[in-house]
């Protein structure tokens, strides 16, 4: 059931012809909500959309979202809600709060435009000003099957420095290594274990998508340098322990990590077995 607060409200999606803009426009419309979009090719302007909408969502690249927040914020009155879908939150949430009188709520869907549904997907909410809309969006997404978390923007961005920045750095570096060693994808797939084949798939997937997005996710995150440097030190230490250091009981050292991970290791084994069996059995 849609929370009552949404009844009679118009949602305006700026960047509504982009991948996530289309996804969420369809999601909201399927719930019976009123949605209108603006984009570079629409007759309605962003300013016009803001004035006629109760909820304004910025679904644009991060750099554009910040500049739009500053430009459109003065048109947002206190009874409206200002939202963004950016993958980083501190800068854009601060811009929405500083430039508008509206309630502000950052929303980070932790999935992409090719996801079939919200079922089982993570969504993070980062309240900026006011809490009138946090719980209704929490319930709306949870009812759609999402796993919803609420945190402040700074905590979110530091998590994303590892979850996104470091992860994408490693994937890009894997592609760079393949290029340097002249290991073309066909050769890599022919010598791959099932796990390595998935890694090669992820390399191909990243380079098939918008490279500007990954550039932003790495370069714009204020915590990325610190966290990536920490990861590099941990990688160097791990290599030293497993390759060279004869004073360390390697098995015991890895058992310590396993103990930290706890029961998740068993859950992860079952889940990855399902993924691998599906991937290599030809099933969808």
CORPESUL-V816876 format. One line per field, one symbol per residue. ss: DSSP state (@ for helix, = for strand, . for the rest). phi: phi as a letter, one per 20 degrees, with the letter a starting at -180 (. if undefined). psi: psi as a letter, one per 30 degrees, with the letter a starting at -180 (. if undefined). A space follows every 50 residues. Layout:
ss = ???
phi = ???
psi = ???
This chain:
ss = ...@@@...=====....@@@@@@@@@@@@...=====.......@@@@@ @@..====...@@@@@@@@@@@@@@.....====.....@@@@@@@@@@. ..=======............========....@@@@@@@@@@...==== ..@@@@@@@@@@@@@@@@@@@@@@@@@@@@....@@@@@@...@@@@@@@ @@@@@@@@..@@@@@@@@@....@@@@@@@@@@@@@@@@@@@@@.....@ @@@@@@@@@@@..@@@@@@@@@@@@@@@@@@...
phi = .fggfefneddddenfeegfffffffgfffeneeccccafddffegffff fddecddeccggffffffgffegfeeefeecdccdfeddgffffffffec dffcbecdfebdfeffbegmeecddcfdbmcfdffgfgfgfffeofddcc bffffgffgffefdgfgfgffffffffgffelefgffgffdefgffffff gffffgfedfffffgffefeffdffffffffffffffffffedcfeedff fffffffffffmfggffffffffffffffdenfe
psi = kkkeffkgkkkkjkgfglefeeefeeeeeffglkkkllafglekleeeee fgkekkkjilleeeeeeeeeefeffjlfflkkllglfkeeeeeeeeeefl flkkjkkjjhlafgkelfjflkkkkjkeklgefeeeeeeeeefggljklk lleeeeeeefeeeeeeeeeeeeeeeeeeeeghjleeeeefgkleeeeeee eeeeeeffajfeeeeeeeefjffeeeeeeeeeeeeeeeeeefeejffkje eeeeeeeeeefbffeeeeeeeeeeeeeeegfgl.
